[in-house]
Amino acid sequence: MQARIYLPTKNAMQSGKANSRRWVLDFEPEAIRRLDPLMGWTGTTDMNGEVRLTFESKEAAIAYCEKHRIPFEVQEPKPFPLKIKTYADNFRFDKVR
């Protein structure tokens, strides 16, 4: 049972960064998904794939894994470059088109 700790990216449908400030702990799948021949649904016997835990900090998530002896991997977020723009930049005379 391998865990992955990461900071989720912001939702593409919104401009804000809500729900992207808390660290998430997900478990890697242990069993493959199988197709139900009658209904066509997919199912699995791995219930840890349904578990998603959130933490206030990366250290809290690591402490949880160490306390429960869960092997984990931390994925650090990539730095996000800020592009500071103003509305007046749309009407500049020296604007490159």
C-alpha positions as CSV (number, residue, x, y, z in Angstrom):
1,M,0.0,0.0,0.0
2,Q,1.9,3.1,-1.3
3,A,0.6,6.6,-0.6
4,R,1.1,9.7,-2.6
5,I,1.2,13.1,-0.9
6,Y,0.7,16.2,-3.2
7,L,-0.8,19.7,-3.4
8,P,-3.6,19.6,-6.0
9,T,-3.7,22.1,-8.8
10,K,-6.4,24.7,-9.2
11,N,-9.6,23.8,-11.0
12,A,-9.4,24.8,-14.7
13,M,-13.0,26.1,-14.5
14,Q,-12.2,28.7,-12.0
15,S,-9.8,31.6,-11.7
16,G,-9.2,31.3,-8.0
17,K,-7.1,28.9,-6.1
18,A,-9.7,27.5,-3.7
19,N,-9.4,23.9,-2.7
20,S,-5.7,23.9,-3.8
21,R,-4.1,25.0,-0.5
22,R,-4.6,21.7,1.4
23,W,-2.3,18.7,1.0
24,V,-3.9,15.5,-0.2
25,L,-3.0,11.9,0.6
26,D,-4.1,9.3,-2.0
27,F,-3.3,5.6,-2.1
28,E,-1.9,4.0,-5.3
29,P,-4.2,1.3,-6.7
30,E,-3.2,-2.3,-5.7
31,A,-5.6,-4.2,-7.8
32,I,-6.6,-3.7,-11.5
33,R,-10.1,-2.6,-12.4
34,R,-12.2,-5.3,-14.1
35,L,-15.2,-5.0,-16.4
36,D,-18.5,-6.4,-15.4
37,P,-19.7,-8.5,-18.4
38,L,-23.5,-7.9,-17.8
39,M,-23.7,-4.1,-17.1
40,G,-20.4,-2.9,-18.5
41,W,-19.4,-1.1,-15.3
42,T,-15.9,-1.2,-14.0
43,G,-15.1,-2.4,-10.4
44,T,-12.3,-3.3,-8.2
45,T,-11.6,-5.0,-4.9
46,D,-9.2,-2.3,-3.7
47,M,-11.0,-0.1,-1.2
48,N,-8.0,2.0,-0.5
49,G,-8.5,3.6,-3.9
50,E,-11.6,5.3,-2.5
51,V,-9.8,7.0,0.3
52,R,-8.6,10.6,0.0
53,L,-7.4,12.4,3.1
54,T,-6.7,16.1,3.3
55,F,-4.2,17.9,5.6
56,E,-3.4,21.5,6.5
57,S,0.3,21.0,5.8
58,K,2.8,18.6,4.2
59,E,4.3,17.8,7.6
60,A,1.0,16.7,9.0
61,A,0.5,14.3,6.1
62,I,4.0,12.9,6.5
63,A,3.4,12.5,10.2
64,Y,0.2,10.6,9.6
65,C,2.0,8.2,7.2
66,E,4.9,7.7,9.6
67,K,2.5,7.1,12.6
68,H,0.5,4.4,10.6
69,R,3.7,3.0,8.9
70,I,2.4,3.7,5.4
71,P,5.1,4.0,2.8
72,F,4.7,7.4,1.0
73,E,6.0,9.5,-1.8
74,V,5.9,13.3,-1.7
75,Q,5.3,15.2,-4.9
76,E,6.4,18.9,-4.6
77,P,4.3,21.5,-6.5
78,K,6.0,23.2,-9.4
79,P,6.5,27.0,-8.9
80,F,3.7,29.0,-10.6
81,P,5.0,32.2,-12.3
82,L,2.9,35.3,-11.6
83,K,2.1,37.4,-14.6
84,I,1.1,40.8,-13.2
85,K,-1.1,42.6,-15.6
86,T,-3.4,45.6,-15.4
87,Y,-6.4,46.5,-17.4
88,A,-4.7,49.6,-18.8
89,D,-2.1,47.4,-20.5
90,N,-4.8,46.5,-23.1
91,F,-4.7,50.1,-24.4
92,R,-1.0,50.9,-24.4
93,F,0.4,52.5,-27.5
94,D,3.6,50.5,-27.5
95,K,1.8,47.2,-27.3
96,V,3.2,44.5,-29.5
97,R,0.5,42.8,-31.6
